[in-house]
Amino acid sequence: MHNSSEDNIVVLNRNDKIHLFFEQHWHGLRKSIRKLCTFQPGEWRDAFRRNPTYPIFTKGDIDGLVALFIDNMATLLTIILSLLSVLDSDIVYGKILPGVSLAMVWGNFYYVYMARKLAYKEKRDDICAMPYGINTPGAYAFVFGIIFPIYYDCIQENNNSDKRSCQERAWYVALASNFITGIIILSLCLFGEFIRRNTPGVALLSSLSALGFTYLALNQYLPIAATPIVSFVPFAIVMIGYFSGIKVGPFPVAAVALVIGTGLGWATSLNKGEDVRNATLVIKAYAPAFTAKAVFTHMNQIGPFLSITIPTAISVAVGTIQCVESAKRGGDLYPTRESMFADGMGTIIASFFGSFLGMTTYIGHPAFKKMGARQSYSIINCLIYVPLCFFGIIALFLRIIAIVAVNPVIIFIGLFICTETLAITPPRLYPAFLLGIMPAIADWSRATIINGVSSAYSSFTIPNISFTENITSHITEFSYSGLNNFAGGSLLQCIFLTVIMIYMIDRKFIRAAIWSLLAGLLSFFGLIHASNVGILYRATDDGWRFTVAYAMLAFVFILFEIAQRRGWVQEPETEPDDLSSEEWTEWNQKRIAAQTCIKITRF
């Protein structure tokens, strides 16, 4: 006879669990909001107290400084060269770069402040401040997705006249979009910790590894392959110094690589005196531009570019969460919301002082910590950028040193991120890790190669001749539409694909179904698998197709879940998905104990 009372108990227990889940998270959110809005002078003062156990400067700070400085410089170099094709030098060097330096001062000092608080609280001497700088993917997106289209459309409307007003219009709309990016990041900071706790660590770090592999390793190796005589020796010095542990006397590895590479650059005429003389022409004092009025004046023109602004903001927020998780793996537990607050405020500060470049904490905290960097590297980095950006010296600096000689340091950081992720990933989940880095590679291919070719194309054709209509629509050697869809919202795609794959491998089908439905929802609004944000329901849109596909996946997973409960499919995997977690340590101890018991019984 069927016992309905037992069913009622089961239902009540499930309802109680659901209620308890939401109640816990609601109380946690209220507590976090109260903490953010409450003046806490005790914690603030800890950062400024004397702390003899936490060294102000270490030799590792030199290596960290070189890596962070060149990482930012590599992004600035490519952005400057791209902008000078459409904007006058006084806008680039006199207005945008000073805003970049002010945002760097904010972020680098704030992350050192966070590091000093943590060091004082935990009485440790090995806390490494999180690296901070320009959001590289977002910078490319704003240059090629906002500034270039607005400028060329304006030129076409004005019959190739009044270029200055077109330049300013493109710049101002980009500033307004950057301001909105910062606001979105600040809004998302309330949910950052919830996302970090409820997303598998391997998935968060896998998508971070995707950025490290593509933008830091692959992208930075291209100049090395283009100039092997100059760059191979510095590359070997960096790899040997950091991965094998062999040092070059008391000298920092990165500094040795820079000196040798620069010497080879001048010896092989990669660096030229004429370029240095031309760079001196832009050296002069530039006053910071306060552009808040222009930001709000052009706010009504950002609508067509929300498809770039919103995904950029989400990617920065998710990237910050990933970086906090990475720092946690390195032994430094920073508050997720405070890190997102620092990034959002840095982006807003940049937009108010002339820079459309979003700011964010950088990936690679464990690598900087392994170098021995602590706090000074961050402060010195931003203080160096102040004169470089306010006096145009950055143009001269770029011509004196051989940038390619320090690319190996950036490559090391990218590779180290990948190795750290693999170290915590169980071998059974390697396929999920590999699948998770593919969207970032697709995004890099589209942004770096396609946009690079598009920029070159526009330099020798009439500006209003569309590259997309004339070139990409006729590509038949591979599916360009597939590349475009695979690249859309790549950072979020990395997470969703990795998580779904993890739960498929571990036979946790309900979780896989939930994540599939979430992915379908984001696809419908163009946040993933699309290059534009909106309700993608038209016949020409692919968004609704991905929504249907993910819904079909969820249905399949539910069928597997039913089969699993009936005993037709193997039970879910019991081994946790993170080798560094306390749960895995506990699981492994139980596994060893069970094996020991079996051996004793057999004996």
FITOR-523181 format. One record per residue (C-alpha): residue in three letters; chain; x, y, z. Coordinates in Angstrom, 3 decimals. Example, Ala and Ser with C-alpha at 12.3 -4.5 7.8 and 13.67 -1.06 7.14 Angstrom:
<atoms>
type:mol:x:y:z
ala:A:12.300:-4.500:7.800;
ser:A:13.670:-1.060:7.140;
</atoms>
This chain:
<atoms>
type:mol:x:y:z
met:A:0.000:0.000:0.000;
his:A:1.357:3.444:-0.950;
asn:A:2.307:5.552:2.060;
ser:A:1.404:9.178:1.249;
ser:A:2.712:10.462:4.593;
glu:A:6.246:9.402:3.645;
asp:A:5.924:11.276:0.335;
asn:A:4.750:14.359:2.222;
ile:A:7.791:14.138:4.496;
val:A:10.092:13.867:1.464;
val:A:8.427:16.870:-0.186;
leu:A:8.621:18.867:3.038;
asn:A:12.284:17.980:3.436;
arg:A:13.009:19.097:-0.106;
asn:A:11.042:22.315:0.374;
asp:A:12.855:22.956:3.649;
lys:A:16.215:22.501:1.906;
ile:A:15.245:24.908:-0.868;
his:A:13.940:27.436:1.657;
leu:A:17.092:27.076:3.762;
phe:A:19.295:27.527:0.676;
phe:A:17.673:30.808:-0.333;
glu:A:17.435:32.014:3.261;
gln:A:21.159:31.463:3.834;
his:A:22.135:33.303:0.664;
trp:A:19.699:36.143:1.368;
his:A:21.144:36.641:4.848;
gly:A:24.660:36.478:3.393;
leu:A:23.779:39.111:0.803;
arg:A:22.225:41.400:3.439;
lys:A:25.292:41.007:5.630;
ser:A:27.583:41.857:2.714;
ile:A:25.555:44.956:1.782;
arg:A:25.578:46.093:5.423;
lys:A:29.344:45.557:5.567;
leu:A:29.915:47.492:2.349;
cys:A:27.786:50.413:3.572;
thr:A:29.184:50.536:7.119;
phe:A:32.159:52.631:8.078;
gln:A:34.792:50.234:9.438;
pro:A:37.801:52.309:10.469;
gly:A:39.399:49.363:12.274;
glu:A:39.893:47.388:9.064;
trp:A:40.907:50.472:7.088;
arg:A:43.593:51.403:9.581;
asp:A:45.135:47.922:9.470;
ala:A:46.528:48.661:6.004;
phe:A:48.459:51.651:7.340;
arg:A:49.746:50.133:10.561;
arg:A:53.420:49.293:10.856;
asn:A:53.889:45.637:9.993;
pro:A:57.501:44.413:10.448;
thr:A:56.617:40.912:9.218;
tyr:A:55.477:42.150:5.785;
pro:A:58.425:43.383:3.694;
ile:A:57.905:46.626:1.818;
phe:A:60.335:45.595:-0.905;
thr:A:61.832:42.276:-2.013;
lys:A:64.030:41.260:-4.928;
gly:A:61.029:39.463:-6.387;
asp:A:59.288:42.829:-6.703;
ile:A:61.697:43.664:-9.531;
asp:A:60.630:40.614:-11.522;
gly:A:56.994:41.337:-10.763;
leu:A:57.442:44.974:-11.789;
val:A:58.974:44.056:-15.144;
ala:A:56.224:41.518:-15.847;
leu:A:53.344:43.828:-14.876;
phe:A:54.885:46.858:-16.572;
ile:A:55.451:45.049:-19.862;
asp:A:52.056:43.335:-19.677;
asn:A:50.357:46.738:-19.543;
met:A:52.805:48.180:-22.038;
ala:A:52.123:45.442:-24.575;
thr:A:48.407:46.278:-24.499;
leu:A:49.062:50.029:-24.616;
leu:A:51.435:49.632:-27.549;
thr:A:48.922:47.814:-29.733;
ile:A:46.097:50.146:-28.702;
ile:A:48.177:53.277:-29.398;
leu:A:49.242:52.048:-32.816;
ser:A:45.624:51.197:-33.691;
leu:A:44.229:54.516:-32.419;
leu:A:46.775:56.657:-34.267;
ser:A:45.248:55.483:-37.541;
val:A:41.994:57.341:-36.713;
leu:A:42.705:59.742:-33.812;
asp:A:45.114:62.663:-33.645;
ser:A:48.195:62.230:-31.473;
asp:A:47.089:64.965:-29.055;
ile:A:43.961:62.924:-28.202;
val:A:45.908:59.679:-27.803;
tyr:A:48.951:61.009:-25.926;
gly:A:47.435:64.123:-24.391;
lys:A:44.021:62.918:-23.194;
ile:A:43.669:59.128:-23.228;
leu:A:47.037:58.124:-21.736;
pro:A:46.878:60.517:-18.733;
gly:A:43.488:58.987:-17.884;
val:A:45.025:55.526:-18.087;
ser:A:47.752:56.488:-15.613;
leu:A:45.282:57.970:-13.102;
ala:A:43.191:54.788:-13.209;
met:A:46.374:52.750:-12.691;
val:A:47.292:54.823:-9.639;
trp:A:43.879:54.086:-8.138;
gly:A:43.931:50.349:-8.813;
asn:A:47.565:49.574:-7.974;
phe:A:47.399:51.483:-4.695;
tyr:A:44.032:49.947:-3.785;
tyr:A:45.222:46.377:-4.344;
val:A:48.320:47.089:-2.238;
tyr:A:45.961:48.444:0.431;
met:A:44.039:45.148:0.287;
ala:A:47.266:43.152:0.496;
arg:A:48.454:45.102:3.550;
lys:A:45.114:44.547:5.302;
leu:A:45.353:40.812:4.660;
ala:A:49.007:40.649:5.744;
tyr:A:48.235:42.424:9.020;
lys:A:45.182:40.286:9.689;
glu:A:46.928:36.950:9.057;
lys:A:50.396:37.997:10.317;
arg:A:52.055:36.715:7.146;
asp:A:55.014:37.930:5.109;
asp:A:54.197:36.229:1.798;
ile:A:51.042:38.102:0.728;
cys:A:51.233:39.166:-2.916;
ala:A:49.171:42.144:-4.083;
met:A:46.976:41.249:-7.025;
pro:A:48.303:42.669:-10.332;
tyr:A:46.208:45.364:-11.964;
gly:A:46.003:47.059:-15.334;
ile:A:44.168:47.443:-18.624;
asn:A:41.423:45.022:-19.614;
thr:A:43.018:43.752:-22.844;
pro:A:40.033:42.001:-24.542;
gly:A:37.770:44.934:-23.660;
ala:A:40.303:47.400:-25.055;
tyr:A:40.327:45.653:-28.426;
ala:A:36.536:45.425:-28.399;
phe:A:36.152:49.163:-27.791;
val:A:38.741:50.153:-30.416;
phe:A:37.463:47.947:-33.232;
gly:A:33.811:47.740:-32.155;
ile:A:33.083:51.347:-31.111;
ile:A:35.735:53.884:-32.098;
phe:A:36.436:52.615:-35.617;
pro:A:32.764:52.190:-36.689;
ile:A:31.686:55.566:-35.251;
tyr:A:34.603:57.390:-36.842;
tyr:A:34.125:55.910:-40.310;
asp:A:30.334:56.352:-40.206;
cys:A:30.823:59.994:-39.221;
ile:A:33.373:60.531:-42.000;
gln:A:30.903:59.081:-44.495;
glu:A:28.100:61.325:-43.228;
asn:A:30.320:64.403:-43.508;
asn:A:31.754:63.493:-46.935;
asn:A:35.249:62.980:-45.565;
ser:A:35.339:66.415:-43.896;
asp:A:35.562:67.672:-40.306;
lys:A:37.669:64.728:-39.164;
arg:A:38.325:66.285:-35.774;
ser:A:34.653:66.291:-34.745;
cys:A:34.352:62.668:-35.896;
gln:A:37.374:61.738:-33.802;
glu:A:35.960:63.424:-30.727;
arg:A:32.545:61.865:-31.230;
ala:A:34.038:58.364:-31.427;
trp:A:36.194:59.023:-28.379;
tyr:A:33.320:60.467:-26.296;
val:A:30.922:57.600:-27.075;
ala:A:33.651:55.139:-26.103;
leu:A:34.082:57.037:-22.814;
ala:A:30.333:56.858:-22.124;
ser:A:30.343:53.136:-22.873;
asn:A:33.287:52.653:-20.528;
phe:A:31.408:54.480:-17.766;
ile:A:28.436:52.120:-18.192;
thr:A:30.873:49.193:-18.053;
gly:A:32.082:50.394:-14.641;
ile:A:28.521:50.827:-13.355;
ile:A:27.608:47.282:-14.412;
ile:A:30.710:45.891:-12.674;
leu:A:29.769:47.707:-9.462;
ser:A:26.218:46.322:-9.717;
leu:A:27.482:42.765:-10.177;
cys:A:29.836:42.960:-7.192;
leu:A:26.925:42.038:-4.892;
phe:A:26.672:38.619:-6.546;
gly:A:30.367:37.892:-7.097;
glu:A:30.910:35.753:-4.019;
phe:A:27.741:33.747:-4.707;
ile:A:28.963:32.998:-8.253;
arg:A:32.420:32.009:-7.008;
arg:A:31.035:29.595:-4.385;
asn:A:28.543:27.913:-6.710;
thr:A:30.724:27.448:-9.781;
pro:A:33.284:24.613:-9.902;
gly:A:36.753:26.012:-9.293;
val:A:38.099:24.121:-12.293;
ala:A:35.588:25.911:-14.539;
leu:A:36.535:29.355:-13.222;
leu:A:40.245:28.661:-13.549;
ser:A:39.800:26.893:-16.881;
ser:A:38.379:30.021:-18.474;
leu:A:41.173:32.018:-16.845;
ser:A:43.637:29.574:-18.373;
ala:A:41.991:30.148:-21.725;
leu:A:42.874:33.838:-21.518;
gly:A:46.366:32.974:-20.335;
phe:A:46.933:30.507:-23.147;
thr:A:45.614:32.744:-25.926;
tyr:A:46.301:36.379:-25.019;
leu:A:49.372:35.908:-22.807;
ala:A:51.079:32.879:-24.335;
leu:A:49.985:32.408:-27.959;
asn:A:49.506:36.079:-28.799;
gln:A:52.804:37.108:-27.193;
tyr:A:54.754:34.327:-28.937;
leu:A:53.963:35.694:-32.397;
pro:A:56.473:38.590:-32.111;
ile:A:59.058:36.089:-30.832;
ala:A:58.535:33.904:-33.889;
ala:A:58.833:37.011:-36.074;
thr:A:62.212:38.046:-34.580;
pro:A:63.983:34.835:-33.456;
ile:A:67.527:36.254:-33.373;
val:A:66.494:38.913:-30.853;
ser:A:63.961:36.966:-28.802;
phe:A:65.031:33.303:-28.563;
val:A:67.847:33.908:-26.039;
pro:A:65.654:36.043:-23.711;
phe:A:62.934:33.394:-24.063;
ala:A:65.345:30.642:-22.942;
ile:A:66.622:32.763:-20.019;
val:A:63.072:33.372:-18.741;
met:A:61.905:29.769:-19.130;
ile:A:65.028:28.368:-17.460;
gly:A:64.958:30.965:-14.700;
tyr:A:61.313:30.530:-13.747;
phe:A:60.515:26.911:-14.576;
ser:A:63.823:25.165:-13.778;
gly:A:64.847:27.439:-10.917;
ile:A:68.282:28.361:-12.296;
lys:A:69.106:31.986:-11.493;
val:A:71.589:34.395:-13.083;
gly:A:73.488:35.387:-9.965;
pro:A:71.772:38.088:-7.890;
phe:A:70.094:39.668:-10.926;
pro:A:66.335:39.369:-11.551;
val:A:65.579:37.026:-14.436;
ala:A:63.256:39.446:-16.235;
ala:A:65.810:42.280:-16.023;
val:A:68.545:40.074:-17.517;
ala:A:66.240:39.079:-20.383;
leu:A:65.352:42.725:-21.036;
val:A:68.988:43.906:-21.143;
ile:A:70.164:41.099:-23.422;
gly:A:67.156:41.387:-25.708;
thr:A:67.480:45.169:-26.006;
gly:A:71.162:44.803:-26.848;
leu:A:70.313:42.286:-29.575;
gly:A:67.526:44.556:-30.800;
trp:A:69.904:47.448:-31.391;
ala:A:72.606:45.138:-32.806;
thr:A:70.218:43.739:-35.422;
ser:A:68.587:47.113:-36.230;
leu:A:65.231:46.020:-34.826;
asn:A:65.487:49.206:-32.780;
lys:A:66.349:52.261:-34.871;
gly:A:67.656:55.702:-33.968;
glu:A:65.228:57.379:-36.344;
asp:A:62.270:55.929:-34.418;
val:A:63.708:57.296:-31.181;
arg:A:64.134:60.788:-32.696;
asn:A:60.548:60.762:-33.977;
ala:A:59.284:59.675:-30.549;
thr:A:60.896:62.709:-28.899;
leu:A:58.568:65.001:-30.878;
val:A:55.550:64.089:-28.732;
ile:A:57.333:64.623:-25.410;
lys:A:55.764:67.501:-23.497;
ala:A:53.562:68.029:-20.455;
tyr:A:49.896:67.067:-20.870;
ala:A:47.232:68.217:-18.417;
pro:A:44.596:65.621:-17.461;
ala:A:41.267:66.028:-19.217;
phe:A:38.117:65.920:-17.079;
thr:A:35.557:64.385:-19.422;
ala:A:32.599:63.689:-17.110;
lys:A:30.396:66.232:-18.918;
ala:A:31.176:64.657:-22.306;
val:A:30.396:61.208:-20.887;
phe:A:26.868:62.166:-19.856;
thr:A:26.299:64.309:-22.956;
his:A:26.963:61.340:-25.258;
met:A:25.138:58.774:-23.122;
asn:A:22.215:58.783:-25.578;
gln:A:24.484:57.466:-28.348;
ile:A:25.700:54.244:-26.691;
gly:A:22.600:52.180:-27.486;
pro:A:23.932:50.530:-30.660;
phe:A:27.072:49.510:-28.761;
leu:A:25.492:47.836:-25.737;
ser:A:26.240:44.548:-27.481;
ile:A:29.892:45.332:-26.771;
thr:A:29.526:47.174:-23.464;
ile:A:27.417:44.619:-21.577;
pro:A:29.472:41.503:-22.469;
thr:A:32.665:43.446:-21.725;
ala:A:31.362:44.387:-18.273;
ile:A:30.247:40.828:-17.554;
ser:A:33.581:39.437:-18.740;
val:A:35.456:41.848:-16.462;
ala:A:33.254:40.886:-13.497;
val:A:33.692:37.177:-14.175;
gly:A:37.407:37.690:-14.783;
thr:A:37.762:39.393:-11.402;
ile:A:35.979:36.489:-9.725;
gln:A:38.372:34.114:-11.479;
cys:A:41.402:36.123:-10.389;
val:A:40.218:36.089:-6.776;
glu:A:39.791:32.318:-7.028;
ser:A:43.285:32.049:-8.524;
ala:A:44.733:34.137:-5.684;
lys:A:42.948:31.881:-3.201;
arg:A:44.694:28.883:-4.751;
gly:A:47.942:30.773:-4.300;
gly:A:47.234:31.152:-0.588;
asp:A:45.878:34.728:-0.529;
leu:A:42.134:34.969:0.173;
tyr:A:40.905:38.381:-0.995;
pro:A:37.260:39.542:-0.750;
thr:A:35.561:39.061:-4.109;
arg:A:33.214:42.041:-3.760;
glu:A:35.989:44.419:-2.769;
ser:A:38.060:43.374:-5.781;
met:A:35.089:43.934:-8.092;
phe:A:34.507:47.316:-6.424;
ala:A:38.128:48.294:-7.118;
asp:A:37.825:47.285:-10.789;
gly:A:34.497:49.058:-11.281;
met:A:35.725:52.273:-9.681;
gly:A:38.958:52.149:-11.684;
thr:A:36.962:51.903:-14.905;
ile:A:34.734:54.849:-13.912;
ile:A:37.766:56.952:-12.952;
ala:A:39.329:56.190:-16.331;
ser:A:36.188:57.314:-18.188;
phe:A:36.009:60.576:-16.206;
phe:A:39.609:61.439:-17.082;
gly:A:39.711:60.695:-20.789;
ser:A:40.413:56.962:-21.043;
phe:A:37.952:54.515:-22.600;
leu:A:40.128:51.563:-21.496;
gly:A:38.508:49.473:-18.784;
met:A:40.626:48.511:-15.793;
thr:A:40.760:45.169:-14.028;
thr:A:42.837:42.917:-11.842;
tyr:A:45.190:40.838:-13.964;
ile:A:45.397:37.100:-14.188;
gly:A:48.578:35.465:-12.964;
his:A:48.651:36.226:-9.229;
pro:A:50.260:32.823:-8.396;
ala:A:52.963:33.475:-11.010;
phe:A:53.763:36.892:-9.533;
lys:A:53.855:35.305:-6.095;
lys:A:56.213:32.611:-7.327;
met:A:58.518:35.346:-8.634;
gly:A:58.674:36.662:-5.062;
ala:A:56.658:39.836:-5.695;
arg:A:54.849:41.303:-2.684;
gln:A:53.610:44.929:-2.681;
ser:A:56.193:47.383:-4.026;
tyr:A:56.035:46.085:-7.588;
ser:A:52.445:47.308:-7.875;
ile:A:53.109:50.793:-6.482;
ile:A:56.279:51.332:-8.526;
asn:A:54.462:50.201:-11.661;
cys:A:51.795:52.903:-11.450;
leu:A:54.304:55.577:-10.376;
ile:A:56.385:54.842:-13.482;
tyr:A:53.332:55.167:-15.715;
val:A:52.486:58.641:-14.351;
pro:A:55.429:60.476:-16.017;
leu:A:55.362:58.159:-19.034;
cys:A:51.726:59.049:-19.734;
phe:A:51.614:62.686:-18.585;
phe:A:54.699:63.720:-20.545;
gly:A:54.414:61.476:-23.604;
ile:A:57.591:59.661:-22.571;
ile:A:55.878:56.362:-23.236;
ala:A:56.423:56.868:-26.972;
leu:A:60.184:57.276:-26.393;
phe:A:60.384:54.325:-24.018;
leu:A:58.719:52.033:-26.528;
arg:A:61.414:52.873:-29.086;
ile:A:64.412:52.449:-26.783;
ile:A:63.813:48.967:-25.361;
ala:A:63.134:45.796:-27.320;
ile:A:59.609:44.940:-26.200;
val:A:59.914:41.495:-27.720;
ala:A:62.659:40.691:-25.189;
val:A:60.167:40.770:-22.312;
asn:A:57.360:38.925:-24.094;
pro:A:58.745:35.670:-22.603;
val:A:57.845:36.923:-19.109;
ile:A:54.240:37.399:-20.184;
ile:A:54.302:33.966:-21.841;
phe:A:55.567:32.464:-18.590;
ile:A:52.589:33.946:-16.736;
gly:A:50.153:32.504:-19.297;
leu:A:51.717:29.040:-19.162;
phe:A:51.938:29.086:-15.373;
ile:A:48.215:29.815:-15.115;
cys:A:47.496:26.745:-17.253;
thr:A:49.791:24.504:-15.210;
glu:A:48.187:25.706:-11.970;
thr:A:44.735:24.822:-13.305;
leu:A:45.874:21.404:-14.491;
ala:A:47.426:20.775:-11.063;
ile:A:44.007:20.988:-9.366;
thr:A:42.109:19.208:-12.151;
pro:A:41.487:15.452:-11.866;
pro:A:42.681:13.663:-15.033;
arg:A:39.144:12.548:-15.844;
leu:A:38.196:16.229:-16.308;
tyr:A:41.001:17.122:-18.732;
pro:A:38.555:16.953:-21.680;
ala:A:36.403:19.585:-19.945;
phe:A:39.485:21.774:-19.425;
leu:A:40.487:21.494:-23.086;
leu:A:36.950:22.197:-24.310;
gly:A:36.773:25.193:-21.985;
ile:A:39.719:27.016:-23.553;
met:A:38.397:26.717:-27.117;
pro:A:35.971:29.702:-27.107;
ala:A:38.805:32.023:-26.036;
ile:A:40.958:30.742:-28.891;
ala:A:38.095:31.400:-31.295;
asp:A:37.621:34.879:-29.849;
trp:A:41.339:35.589:-30.159;
ser:A:41.297:34.372:-33.757;
arg:A:38.379:36.622:-34.623;
ala:A:39.536:39.683:-32.691;
thr:A:43.249:39.511:-33.463;
ile:A:43.369:38.112:-36.965;
ile:A:40.053:39.135:-38.500;
asn:A:40.043:42.606:-36.934;
gly:A:43.706:43.037:-37.818;
val:A:42.996:42.195:-41.433;
ser:A:39.918:44.434:-41.319;
ser:A:42.033:47.339:-40.095;
ala:A:44.552:46.785:-42.869;
tyr:A:41.725:46.482:-45.394;
ser:A:40.261:49.829:-44.361;
ser:A:43.612:51.570:-44.855;
phe:A:43.608:51.097:-48.624;
thr:A:39.890:51.126:-49.471;
ile:A:37.099:53.640:-49.182;
pro:A:36.076:53.686:-45.487;
asn:A:32.419:52.867:-46.117;
ile:A:33.255:49.669:-48.008;
ser:A:32.345:47.010:-45.459;
phe:A:34.998:44.390:-44.788;
thr:A:32.393:41.979:-43.442;
glu:A:30.164:42.174:-46.492;
asn:A:33.027:41.979:-48.979;
ile:A:35.361:39.454:-47.364;
thr:A:33.975:37.423:-44.468;
ser:A:30.716:36.648:-46.252;
his:A:32.704:34.887:-49.000;
ile:A:34.907:32.741:-46.747;
thr:A:34.320:29.095:-47.641;
glu:A:37.464:27.361:-46.337;
phe:A:35.954:27.265:-42.838;
ser:A:32.695:28.256:-41.164;
tyr:A:33.130:31.934:-40.340;
ser:A:29.638:32.081:-38.833;
gly:A:30.639:29.188:-36.568;
leu:A:33.782:31.064:-35.540;
asn:A:31.722:34.175:-34.856;
asn:A:29.203:32.262:-32.724;
phe:A:31.929:30.362:-30.881;
ala:A:33.732:33.627:-30.095;
gly:A:30.672:35.542:-28.854;
gly:A:30.814:36.010:-25.082;
ser:A:33.871:33.767:-25.005;
leu:A:34.673:34.144:-21.304;
leu:A:31.164:33.125:-20.274;
gln:A:31.183:30.362:-22.871;
cys:A:34.391:28.982:-21.370;
ile:A:32.684:28.661:-18.005;
phe:A:29.410:27.199:-19.263;
leu:A:31.007:24.659:-21.600;
thr:A:33.462:23.550:-18.916;
val:A:30.781:23.213:-16.227;
ile:A:28.371:21.310:-18.469;
met:A:31.174:19.014:-19.606;
ile:A:32.283:18.428:-15.995;
tyr:A:28.777:17.413:-14.949;
met:A:28.395:15.172:-18.009;
ile:A:31.645:13.378:-17.171;
asp:A:30.686:13.076:-13.490;
arg:A:27.160:11.900:-14.400;
lys:A:25.519:14.723:-12.413;
phe:A:22.749:15.238:-14.898;
ile:A:20.426:17.563:-12.968;
arg:A:23.239:20.083:-12.556;
ala:A:24.121:19.719:-16.230;
ala:A:20.488:20.398:-17.141;
ile:A:20.329:23.521:-14.962;
trp:A:23.508:24.966:-16.471;
ser:A:22.244:24.122:-19.969;
leu:A:19.009:26.034:-19.347;
leu:A:21.009:29.011:-18.051;
ala:A:23.209:28.893:-21.153;
gly:A:20.111:28.808:-23.334;
leu:A:18.729:31.876:-21.555;
leu:A:21.956:33.824:-22.053;
ser:A:22.062:32.758:-25.700;
phe:A:18.560:34.102:-26.301;
phe:A:19.694:37.552:-25.155;
gly:A:22.987:37.416:-27.050;
leu:A:25.305:37.267:-24.047;
ile:A:26.959:34.139:-25.438;
his:A:27.167:32.683:-28.942;
ala:A:26.452:36.087:-30.481;
ser:A:28.154:39.333:-31.423;
asn:A:25.184:41.526:-30.510;
val:A:23.033:41.822:-27.390;
gly:A:19.251:41.810:-27.700;
ile:A:16.305:39.462:-27.965;
leu:A:17.516:37.180:-30.724;
tyr:A:14.317:35.667:-32.080;
arg:A:14.414:36.610:-35.769;
ala:A:14.952:34.057:-38.512;
thr:A:18.375:35.573:-39.240;
asp:A:19.453:35.321:-35.581;
asp:A:21.265:32.331:-34.143;
gly:A:20.474:33.141:-30.511;
trp:A:17.132:31.330:-30.413;
arg:A:18.709:28.341:-32.171;
phe:A:21.214:27.965:-29.340;
thr:A:18.363:28.339:-26.841;
val:A:16.513:25.462:-28.477;
ala:A:19.703:23.385:-28.654;
tyr:A:20.478:23.906:-24.950;
ala:A:16.855:23.073:-24.063;
met:A:17.207:19.828:-26.002;
leu:A:20.397:19.101:-24.060;
ala:A:18.582:19.714:-20.778;
phe:A:15.832:17.295:-21.835;
val:A:18.428:14.632:-22.650;
phe:A:20.108:15.142:-19.271;
ile:A:16.761:14.739:-17.492;
leu:A:16.222:11.436:-19.316;
phe:A:19.651:10.280:-18.133;
glu:A:18.782:11.379:-14.589;
ile:A:15.604:9.279:-14.679;
ala:A:17.574:6.309:-15.999;
gln:A:20.184:6.816:-13.277;
arg:A:17.554:6.792:-10.522;
arg:A:16.150:3.567:-11.910;
gly:A:19.590:1.973:-11.787;
trp:A:20.074:1.795:-15.547;
val:A:22.967:4.280:-15.504;
gln:A:26.009:4.362:-13.238;
glu:A:25.773:6.508:-10.099;
pro:A:27.308:10.024:-10.031;
glu:A:31.048:10.352:-9.543;
thr:A:31.913:10.747:-5.853;
glu:A:35.407:12.207:-6.298;
pro:A:35.293:16.026:-5.969;
asp:A:36.256:18.035:-9.035;
asp:A:39.008:20.053:-7.296;
leu:A:42.192:18.300:-6.151;
ser:A:43.125:21.246:-3.900;
ser:A:39.822:21.396:-2.001;
glu:A:39.221:20.193:1.538;
glu:A:36.428:17.996:0.174;
trp:A:38.883:16.130:-2.068;
thr:A:41.351:15.672:0.809;
glu:A:38.577:14.202:2.950;
trp:A:37.386:11.994:0.077;
asn:A:40.933:10.753:-0.562;
gln:A:41.452:9.917:3.118;
lys:A:38.245:7.879:3.128;
arg:A:39.308:6.136:-0.096;
ile:A:42.710:5.216:1.370;
ala:A:41.095:4.046:4.593;
ala:A:38.636:1.863:2.662;
gln:A:41.448:0.346:0.584;
thr:A:43.422:-0.339:3.753;
cys:A:40.433:-2.090:5.313;
ile:A:39.996:-4.246:2.213;
lys:A:43.681:-5.253:2.284;
ile:A:43.504:-6.098:5.990;
thr:A:40.343:-8.146:5.443;
arg:A:41.981:-10.072:2.605;
phe:A:45.091:-10.644:4.699;
</atoms>
